[in-house]
Amino acid sequence: MAQGKWRRVVWKHRGKASDDASTGAEVEESVVGESFEFAFDNEAFSDRVLRIEVVGSDGAPRADSRKRRRREEDKSNDEEGIDYSSTVTGTPVLRVNTIHVSSAILAAKSPFFFKLFSNGMKESDQRQATLTIGDSEEKAFMEILIFMYSGKLTPTTEPTLILDMLMVADKFEVISCMKLCSQRLLDLPMTPESAVRCLNMPSSISMAAALKEAAKQFLAERYKELLSTNFQDELMRVPLAGIQAILSRNRLGAASEESVYDFALRWARSRYPNSEVRDKILSTRLLPLVPWVLGMTNDIQIDHPSCIINLTIKREKCSRLVPSGLMRSPSFQCAGRDFFLSACCVTTDQSQFFSLAIKMLEDKGAIRGTVDYEIGAKTRPSLKFVTKYRCTTSTDSMGQDGCCVPWSELMADDNPYFIDDKLHLQIHVKITPLP
């Protein structure tokens, strides 16, 4: 039905959550100002008609945007009205609801409605005003209207609805409601969904900083075992701020750090398809939070993000690899696949070796074919790169390919490898697709 009319839903409560609340926890009833519930959608106490056009959420204005567009429109009954919508032209209207409102009550609670009803233009004197909202905002918008009359929040313990109300209250500038919603969210247990939404909350929202901090604490505690297979799908949906909180507040053992590194690469690839953006996020925001790669990101630089990669490692960093240290480079990309170089000290019964290995990250959707690897090192006195390792393998092989140099040879005073106390490496990667 295209035309409908909203009626007030009466919530019977005495300081406790409503019967349909999921947790059964108590919810304190907060009242802001005097209550005018008796006047809600009551034509006798109303001077305006609010016409609400409900459109699909994809075509609706953003909930954190306060930009509005005004235009005049002739109604079929020849009644002039105010159209204060911001819908995209051509977006289909799913339904239209009308409600009788008091301009004085709404204007007292919201600068948005104050401007709507008293902007000094001739439309301000018209009886009907039109707003456009998304269907995902519809329930929350109704609750906000009820709040402006009653001064009370609906007694719910559902964080999703409260977050919807908070965003709609921000959109229509109902400041008192924003404060109550923010406080109730802080008082309620968080869920993964509500925590992620809090992290994405605009800073303009009341108590946004406190809500974001609470969300970070929740995520860090929930995913302290972030390598568990139970959480991998959930974690791929957590935004950057949440992943940073999880990595920074959960110190895992050394045995798990390589897996944490792999997780950071997988997460970044799933969230940032652009390789330049992904590399920047990894090098500046994520990898510094993985303890054993902290020094690596500053000492191995990718000069050319292509299939020819130049890397440098300081001599002092190499020396710290004894007896069983490990470093990894930031990931680099070739033909849609991600690779990284690892450097470590391998200790056997007889001696120690400096090992370099290239590893390809698994990606089932990437190009398949043969992979040619080549590792070169700049040597003295020619200062040219000399090939130390070369091999051909398949994209289906997930092993590591590389070479070893005796540790004593690498670190000898007369070694040809360190130039200005840096080991200069060059990696060639070539993928030939299957025919």
C-alpha positions as CSV (number, residue, x, y, z in Angstrom):
1,M,0.0,0.0,0.0
2,A,1.6,3.3,-1.1
3,Q,-0.1,5.5,1.6
4,G,0.0,4.6,5.2
5,K,-0.2,6.2,8.6
6,W,2.0,5.5,11.6
7,R,0.5,5.0,15.0
8,R,2.2,5.1,18.3
9,V,3.3,1.8,19.8
10,V,2.8,2.0,23.6
11,W,5.6,0.4,25.5
12,K,4.6,-0.7,29.0
13,H,7.6,-0.7,31.3
14,R,8.7,0.2,34.8
15,G,12.4,0.6,34.6
16,K,13.0,-2.8,33.0
17,A,13.6,-4.1,29.5
18,S,10.6,-4.9,27.4
19,D,9.4,-8.5,27.1
20,D,11.0,-9.0,23.7
21,A,14.5,-7.8,24.9
22,S,17.0,-10.5,24.1
23,T,19.0,-10.4,27.3
24,G,16.3,-9.7,29.9
25,A,18.7,-7.1,31.5
26,E,17.2,-4.1,33.2
27,V,17.2,-0.8,31.3
28,E,16.8,2.4,33.2
29,E,14.2,4.8,31.8
30,S,15.8,8.1,31.0
31,V,13.6,11.2,30.6
32,V,14.9,14.4,29.0
33,G,12.6,17.4,29.6
34,E,8.8,17.3,29.9
35,S,6.8,14.6,28.3
36,F,4.3,15.4,25.5
37,E,3.4,11.9,24.7
38,F,-0.3,12.8,24.6
39,A,0.3,15.0,21.6
40,F,2.1,12.4,19.5
41,D,0.4,12.0,16.1
42,N,-2.7,13.8,17.6
43,E,-4.2,16.2,15.0
44,A,-5.7,18.3,17.8
45,F,-2.3,19.2,19.1
46,S,-0.5,19.4,15.7
47,D,0.1,22.2,13.2
48,R,2.0,20.3,10.5
49,V,1.8,17.0,8.5
50,L,5.1,15.2,8.1
51,R,5.2,13.2,4.9
52,I,7.9,10.5,5.1
53,E,9.0,8.9,1.8
54,V,10.8,5.6,2.5
55,V,13.3,4.6,-0.2
56,G,15.7,1.7,-0.6
57,S,18.8,2.2,1.6
58,D,21.1,2.3,-1.4
59,G,19.4,5.4,-2.7
60,A,18.9,7.1,0.7
61,P,21.1,9.9,2.1
62,R,24.0,8.8,4.3
63,A,23.1,8.7,8.0
64,D,26.1,10.7,8.9
65,S,25.5,13.5,6.4
66,R,23.6,16.6,7.4
67,K,23.5,18.2,3.9
68,R,19.9,18.6,2.8
69,R,18.3,19.7,-0.4
70,R,15.2,21.9,-0.5
71,R,12.7,22.3,-3.4
72,E,9.1,23.1,-4.0
73,E,6.6,20.6,-5.3
74,D,3.0,20.9,-6.3
75,K,0.8,18.2,-4.6
76,S,-2.0,16.4,-6.3
77,N,-4.4,18.1,-4.0
78,D,-3.0,21.5,-4.9
79,E,-1.6,21.8,-1.3
80,E,1.9,23.4,-1.3
81,G,4.5,21.8,1.0
82,I,8.1,21.7,2.0
83,D,10.3,19.0,0.4
84,Y,13.4,18.7,2.6
85,S,14.5,15.4,1.2
86,S,17.9,14.5,-0.1
87,T,17.0,11.5,-2.2
88,V,18.6,10.8,-5.5
89,T,16.4,11.7,-8.4
90,G,14.8,8.6,-9.8
91,T,15.2,6.5,-6.7
92,P,11.9,4.5,-6.3
93,V,9.8,5.3,-3.3
94,L,8.9,2.1,-1.4
95,R,6.1,3.6,0.7
96,V,4.8,6.9,2.0
97,N,3.8,7.4,5.6
98,T,2.2,10.5,7.1
99,I,2.1,11.7,10.7
100,H,0.7,14.8,12.4
101,V,3.4,16.7,14.3
102,S,3.8,19.8,16.4
103,S,6.5,22.1,14.8
104,A,7.2,23.7,18.2
105,I,8.0,20.3,19.9
106,L,10.2,19.1,17.1
107,A,12.0,22.4,16.7
108,A,12.7,22.5,20.5
109,K,14.5,19.2,20.3
110,S,16.2,19.5,16.9
111,P,18.1,22.3,15.1
112,F,17.3,20.4,11.9
113,F,13.5,20.8,12.5
114,F,13.9,24.3,13.8
115,K,15.5,25.3,10.5
116,L,12.9,23.3,8.6
117,F,10.0,25.2,10.2
118,S,11.5,28.6,10.6
119,N,14.0,29.3,7.8
120,G,12.2,32.5,6.9
121,M,11.1,31.3,3.4
122,K,7.5,31.0,2.3
123,E,7.6,27.2,2.6
124,S,8.0,27.6,6.3
125,D,4.4,28.5,6.6
126,Q,3.1,25.5,4.7
127,R,1.3,22.8,6.5
128,Q,3.0,19.8,4.9
129,A,6.7,18.9,4.9
130,T,8.4,16.0,3.2
131,L,11.4,14.0,4.4
132,T,13.1,11.1,2.6
133,I,14.7,8.3,4.6
134,G,16.1,4.8,3.8
135,D,14.1,1.8,4.7
136,S,16.9,0.7,7.1
137,E,16.4,3.9,9.0
138,E,12.6,3.7,9.2
139,K,12.2,2.0,12.6
140,A,14.9,4.2,14.2
141,F,13.4,7.4,12.8
142,M,10.0,6.5,14.3
143,E,11.7,6.0,17.7
144,I,13.4,9.3,17.4
145,L,10.1,11.1,16.7
146,I,8.6,9.4,19.8
147,F,11.6,10.4,21.8
148,M,11.2,14.1,20.9
149,Y,7.7,14.0,22.3
150,S,8.3,11.8,25.3
151,G,11.9,12.5,26.3
152,K,12.3,8.8,26.8
153,L,14.2,6.1,24.9
154,T,12.4,2.8,24.1
155,P,13.5,0.3,26.8
156,T,15.5,-2.0,24.5
157,T,18.8,-3.8,25.1
158,E,19.3,-4.5,21.4
159,P,22.5,-2.6,20.4
160,T,21.7,-2.7,16.7
161,L,18.5,-0.6,17.2
162,I,20.3,1.8,19.6
163,L,23.1,2.3,17.0
164,D,20.5,2.9,14.3
165,M,18.8,5.5,16.6
166,L,22.1,7.1,17.4
167,M,22.9,7.5,13.7
168,V,19.5,8.9,12.8
169,A,19.6,11.2,15.8
170,D,22.9,12.5,14.5
171,K,21.4,13.0,11.0
172,F,18.5,15.0,12.4
173,E,20.5,16.7,15.1
174,V,18.6,15.4,18.1
175,I,21.5,16.0,20.5
176,S,19.7,14.9,23.7
177,C,18.8,11.6,22.1
178,M,22.4,11.1,20.9
179,K,23.7,11.4,24.5
180,L,21.2,8.9,25.9
181,C,21.9,6.4,23.1
182,S,25.7,6.7,23.5
183,Q,25.4,6.2,27.3
184,R,23.1,3.2,26.9
185,L,25.5,1.6,24.4
186,L,28.4,2.0,26.9
187,D,26.2,0.3,29.6
188,L,25.3,-2.7,27.4
189,P,27.5,-5.6,26.4
190,M,28.9,-5.2,22.9
191,T,28.6,-7.6,20.0
192,P,31.0,-8.0,17.1
193,E,28.5,-6.1,14.8
194,S,28.0,-3.2,17.2
195,A,31.7,-2.9,17.9
196,V,32.5,-2.6,14.2
197,R,29.8,0.0,13.8
198,C,31.2,2.0,16.7
199,L,34.6,2.0,15.2
200,N,33.2,3.4,12.0
201,M,31.2,6.0,13.8
202,P,31.7,9.7,12.8
203,S,33.6,11.8,15.3
204,S,30.8,14.3,15.4
205,I,28.7,11.9,17.4
206,S,28.4,12.5,21.1
207,M,30.8,10.2,23.1
208,A,32.2,8.7,19.9
209,A,35.7,8.5,21.4
210,A,34.5,6.6,24.4
211,L,32.4,4.2,22.3
212,K,35.4,3.6,20.0
213,E,37.6,2.8,22.9
214,A,35.0,0.4,24.4
215,A,34.8,-1.3,20.9
216,K,38.6,-1.7,20.7
217,Q,38.7,-3.3,24.2
218,F,35.8,-5.7,23.3
219,L,37.5,-6.7,20.0
220,A,40.9,-7.2,21.7
221,E,39.4,-9.5,24.3
222,R,37.1,-11.4,21.9
223,Y,39.8,-12.1,19.4
224,K,42.8,-12.6,21.8
225,E,43.0,-16.1,20.1
226,L,42.9,-14.4,16.7
227,L,44.5,-17.4,14.9
228,S,41.7,-19.7,15.9
229,T,39.8,-21.0,12.8
230,N,36.5,-20.1,14.5
231,F,37.2,-16.4,14.0
232,Q,38.7,-16.1,10.6
233,D,35.6,-15.1,8.7
234,E,34.5,-12.6,11.4
235,L,38.0,-11.0,11.4
236,M,38.0,-10.4,7.7
237,R,35.0,-8.0,8.3
238,V,36.7,-6.1,11.1
239,P,37.9,-2.6,10.0
240,L,41.5,-1.4,10.3
241,A,41.1,0.3,13.7
242,G,39.8,-3.0,15.1
243,I,42.7,-5.1,13.7
244,Q,45.1,-2.5,15.1
245,A,43.5,-2.8,18.5
246,I,43.6,-6.6,18.4
247,L,47.3,-6.7,17.4
248,S,48.5,-4.0,19.8
249,R,46.7,-5.3,22.9
250,N,47.4,-9.0,22.5
251,R,51.0,-10.0,22.7
252,L,51.3,-13.5,21.3
253,G,54.2,-15.9,21.9
254,A,57.1,-16.0,19.5
255,A,55.9,-19.3,18.1
256,S,52.7,-17.6,16.8
257,E,54.3,-14.4,15.4
258,E,54.9,-15.9,12.0
259,S,51.2,-16.9,11.8
260,V,50.2,-13.4,12.9
261,Y,52.3,-11.9,10.1
262,D,50.5,-14.2,7.6
263,F,47.2,-13.2,9.1
264,A,48.0,-9.5,8.6
265,L,48.9,-10.0,5.0
266,R,45.7,-12.0,4.3
267,W,43.5,-9.4,6.0
268,A,45.1,-6.5,4.1
269,R,44.7,-8.3,0.8
270,S,41.0,-9.0,1.5
271,R,40.3,-5.4,2.5
272,Y,42.6,-3.4,0.1
273,P,42.7,-4.7,-3.5
274,N,44.9,-1.7,-4.5
275,S,48.5,-2.9,-4.0
276,E,49.9,0.5,-3.3
277,V,47.3,1.3,-0.7
278,R,47.7,-2.2,0.8
279,D,51.5,-1.9,1.1
280,K,51.2,1.5,2.8
281,I,48.7,0.1,5.3
282,L,50.9,-2.9,6.0
283,S,54.1,-1.0,6.4
284,T,52.8,1.9,8.5
285,R,49.8,0.6,10.4
286,L,50.0,-3.2,10.8
287,L,53.4,-4.8,10.5
288,P,55.0,-2.5,13.2
289,L,52.5,-4.1,15.6
290,V,54.0,-7.6,15.0
291,P,57.0,-7.7,17.3
292,W,59.5,-9.7,15.3
293,V,59.0,-7.6,12.1
294,L,59.2,-4.3,13.9
295,G,62.8,-3.7,12.9
296,M,62.4,-5.3,9.5
297,T,60.0,-2.8,8.0
298,N,62.5,0.0,8.6
299,D,65.5,-1.9,7.3
300,I,64.2,-3.6,4.2
301,Q,62.8,-1.2,1.7
302,I,61.0,-2.0,-1.6
303,D,62.3,0.4,-4.1
304,H,60.3,-0.8,-7.1
305,P,56.9,-2.5,-6.4
306,S,57.1,-4.6,-9.5
307,C,58.5,-8.0,-10.5
308,I,62.1,-6.7,-9.8
309,I,62.4,-5.9,-6.1
310,N,65.4,-4.3,-4.5
311,L,65.9,-4.9,-0.7
312,T,68.5,-3.8,1.8
313,I,69.3,-5.3,5.2
314,K,71.7,-3.6,7.7
315,R,74.6,-5.6,8.9
316,E,73.6,-5.2,12.5
317,K,70.2,-6.7,11.8
318,C,71.8,-9.7,10.1
319,S,74.0,-10.3,13.1
320,R,71.0,-10.4,15.4
321,L,69.6,-13.4,13.6
322,V,72.1,-15.7,15.4
323,P,71.3,-18.4,16.5
324,S,67.7,-18.7,15.3
325,G,66.3,-15.3,14.4
326,L,63.9,-14.6,11.5
327,M,62.9,-11.5,9.5
328,R,60.5,-11.0,6.7
329,S,60.1,-8.2,4.1
330,P,56.8,-6.5,3.4
331,S,54.8,-8.3,0.8
332,F,55.3,-7.5,-2.9
333,Q,53.1,-8.3,-5.9
334,C,53.7,-9.9,-9.2
335,A,50.9,-10.9,-11.7
336,G,48.3,-10.5,-9.0
337,R,50.0,-12.7,-6.5
338,D,51.7,-11.7,-3.2
339,F,55.3,-12.8,-2.3
340,F,57.7,-12.0,0.6
341,L,61.3,-12.6,1.3
342,S,62.5,-14.1,4.6
343,A,66.0,-14.0,6.1
344,C,67.1,-16.3,8.9
345,C,70.0,-18.1,10.5
346,V,69.9,-21.9,10.1
347,T,71.9,-23.8,12.7
348,T,72.9,-27.4,12.1
349,D,75.1,-29.8,14.1
350,Q,78.1,-28.7,12.1
351,S,77.7,-25.0,11.3
352,Q,75.5,-22.1,10.7
353,F,74.1,-20.6,7.5
354,F,72.5,-17.4,6.4
355,S,69.3,-18.3,4.5
356,L,67.2,-16.3,2.1
357,A,63.9,-17.7,0.8
358,I,61.0,-16.4,-1.3
359,K,57.5,-17.6,-0.4
360,M,54.3,-17.1,-2.4
361,L,51.1,-16.5,-0.6
362,E,48.2,-18.8,-1.5
363,D,45.5,-17.1,-3.6
364,K,43.0,-19.5,-5.3
365,G,41.7,-16.8,-7.6
366,A,45.1,-15.6,-9.0
367,I,46.8,-16.6,-12.2
368,R,48.2,-20.2,-12.4
369,G,51.3,-21.2,-14.2
370,T,55.1,-21.5,-13.8
371,V,57.2,-19.2,-11.6
372,D,60.8,-18.2,-12.2
373,Y,62.7,-17.0,-9.1
374,E,66.1,-15.3,-9.0
375,I,68.0,-13.9,-6.0
376,G,71.0,-11.7,-6.5
377,A,73.4,-9.9,-4.2
378,K,75.4,-6.8,-4.9
379,T,79.1,-7.6,-4.4
380,R,82.4,-5.8,-4.3
381,P,84.5,-4.7,-6.1
382,S,82.2,-4.5,-9.1
383,L,79.2,-3.3,-7.2
384,K,77.0,-5.3,-9.5
385,F,74.3,-7.9,-8.6
386,V,75.5,-11.5,-8.8
387,T,73.0,-14.2,-9.1
388,K,73.1,-16.5,-6.0
389,Y,70.0,-18.6,-6.7
390,R,67.7,-19.4,-9.6
391,C,64.8,-21.9,-9.9
392,T,61.6,-22.6,-11.7
393,T,58.5,-23.9,-9.9
394,S,54.7,-23.9,-10.1
395,T,52.1,-21.5,-8.7
396,D,50.6,-24.6,-7.1
397,S,53.7,-25.1,-5.0
398,M,53.4,-23.4,-1.6
399,G,56.9,-24.2,-0.4
400,Q,59.8,-21.8,0.1
401,D,62.6,-21.4,-2.5
402,G,65.9,-19.9,-1.7
403,C,69.6,-20.3,-1.0
404,C,72.1,-20.5,1.9
405,V,75.5,-18.9,2.5
406,P,77.8,-20.1,5.3
407,W,77.5,-17.7,8.2
408,S,81.2,-17.3,8.6
409,E,81.5,-16.3,4.9
410,L,78.8,-13.7,5.2
411,M,80.1,-12.1,8.3
412,A,83.8,-12.2,7.6
413,D,85.7,-8.9,7.6
414,D,86.8,-9.4,4.0
415,N,83.3,-10.5,2.7
416,P,82.2,-9.1,-0.6
417,Y,78.5,-8.7,0.4
418,F,78.2,-5.7,2.8
419,I,78.5,-2.3,1.1
420,D,78.3,0.6,3.5
421,D,77.3,-1.9,6.2
422,K,74.2,-3.0,4.1
423,L,73.4,-6.2,2.3
424,H,71.9,-5.3,-1.1
425,L,69.6,-7.9,-2.6
426,Q,67.6,-8.0,-5.8
427,I,64.7,-10.4,-6.4
428,H,63.3,-11.3,-9.8
429,V,59.9,-13.0,-10.0
430,K,58.3,-13.9,-13.3
431,I,55.0,-15.8,-13.7
432,T,54.2,-17.4,-17.0
433,P,50.4,-18.3,-17.2
434,L,49.3,-21.7,-18.2
435,P,48.2,-21.8,-21.9
